[in-house]
Amino acid sequence: MSIAIKQRELLRLFSVNKHMSIGEVEKKMGISRQSINLLLETLADNYFKVFNISKFEDSLQISILDEKEFESLLSWKILSMSTLNSFHRRQALVFQRLLKKDEYISADEIADSLYISRRTISRNLVKMKEVASKYLITIDSKPGVGIKIEGTELSKRLLILYEVMDFVSPSYQLSPEVDNTLLKVMDLNHVPYEVIELLKRTIQITIDRKDNNFIDELSPFTSFEDYEALPQLYEVVEVAMKRKLTLSERKFMCFPLNLGLISVKLENSEILAFSEKILTSEEDEFGVGLNFKETARILNNHLVYLINRSMMHWKFLDVSIRNELTKNAFSFVLARSFIEKFSKQYGLVVDDTEIGLLSTWFELFLIRRSKPLVRTVAIITQGGPSFKELIKAEISLFFGTEIQINFWTITNHPSYDELYDRNDLVFMDNILFTEKDSYPFVSLVVVTKENQKEREGIERRVLGNRITKKCSVLEGYFDVSKSYEENFYQLLEMLYDGKIVDQLFIEKIIEKESKNPSISSSGLAYPHLVNAGSKEIILVFVQNFNGELASSTDIRVNDFVLMAIPENLNAEAQDILIKIFDSIFTQTQEFPVKERLGVNNFEERMEKICLQS
């Protein structure tokens, strides 16, 4: 990892947690304390007008002086401003230079234009060839002639997208007309932010490479053309290019809209026919007893997306599929066998994550075969109306149009026991997690007694994601040699010193807790009160609660959360608060309160406060 990439990673950690210990940074980044000190020194020298990182013993704290400039450093700027000592930046610049011309360029010419030595280029060429080969690109180097990149136009565009733009593109140079039309597409079709960011890049590449021939390279790729305002986007891009877009250009430019992250239905008759053929062979090999024609028809939409993702080398970073879906599970074996045949037919390299996603579909087919009479289904999801409509259509494919479908939100539904009693089957959508958010992926998993705990864990993670994004979450320490009340009062002093709560809040909560301590019979202390000076819910947890603290009551305190609640709550904050109380008091007590609320999955977002004297 280059120093520029390490710098950006360290700043990303600080963007979600302004207080961290050096040990935390070591663990999260996998680097030594000496490397951390080097990063701190270089950041302090270059960006002292943007932020200040103070160090006290084992603790680090960042003070951001220029929010806008800090945000830009988290994206491209810290990479593009880094020196050519960064291998990734050197590599990107050499790729960029070679991709501008379809001819041999001498190593001396490249070295002179980038102010680096010819020896450096020769030394990096082996690694560059390895990177390029992932996109089916070869780098031909001939002594005395030069270096040339060879590959299809699609391969070259993907190389630019994934290996060049992050390191050399200072910004997207889209015209106001293109940018405004793109925002219109986003608003009308509810396109996620991450998809729009990728779309900006593919549009920029399409315009930049308008003089390169790009025809008939995406025949298996399937596009959805009925997005609102999409024809207008084509028009403004064509104005910028001063010519019409080819079909391949349209497909490449809009491939971020066709990855399965937006709920639209895609079908491809060629894929359908080949799927039937594979399923027939699966029946002969495994004897699964599936109706191969009907199964292929239902799978068609998912397989179209699978091909789209694989053709564009787009991979899921983290999809929360069932943990127990191991290589020994029959549905996984079926999916792996299917994808091996499928990828061979289309000459694609399919990411392993796709096997897990496809296996959830085979699991549904196997369940339907064993339980054909299904009349009522519960679906737990955090998807919106369009997502629900698509899922409703897909469930109807499995179990018929007369089936009754009850939708529940992932953070607010009856107990699983109640759902089992009222429904023949209970489903939950797979959740796709990114650094910024979590949202549903068009794939379902049936919830059974066997996997219920795992699905409950996913629900807690989703709730924890909402809490740590929408609330102010802090974490401190209690001194186990002191009583609960002593620790509690010391905590309040620290919160006051940090200007997190005001004096009135402290006086009122001390008075309230003295008269009627908020301590449950299980030992959970949950002091809570309205905090007039707060605009968001404040939650304070304790990190090192390994024992029990004596209290003024007969109950010993073994867990803790403080809640400071604003006077005025919007609808979303009210929903979160209700779910916090539900999770604290209605869920099983076997987990600490941080786990019940799911915030333990997002420790890096918690602001650390020292409560030790």
Protein Blocks (a to p, Z undefined) as FASTA:
>chain_A
ZZklmmmmmmmmmmmombdcfklmmmmnopafklmmmmmmmmmmmmmmmpccddehjacc
dddfblmlmmmmmmmmmmmmpcfkbmklmmmmmmmmmmmpgcdddfklmmmmnopafklm
mmmmmmmmmmmmmnopacdddehibccddddfklmmmmmmmmmmmmmmmbacbdfklmmm
mmmmmmmnopafklmmmmmmmmmmmmmmmmpccehklmmpccdfkbghklmmmmmmmmmn
opacdfklmmmmmmmmmnopaccddddfklmmmmmmmmmmmmmmnonopafklmmmmmmm
mmmmmmmmmmnopacfbdcddfklcfklmklmmmmmmmmmmmmmnopacdfklmmmmmmm
mmmmmmmmmmmbcfbdcdddfbdfklmmmmmmmmmmmnojkbccddddfklccdfklmmm
mpmbdcdddddddfkbccdddddddddfklmmmmmmmmmmmmmmmmmmmpccddddddfk
bcfklmmmmmmmmmmmnomacfklmmmmmmmmmmmccddfkopacddcddfkbcbdcddd
dfklcbccddfblbdcfbdcdddddfbdcfklmmmmmmmmmmmmmmcfkbcfklmnopmm
mmmlpccddfbZZ
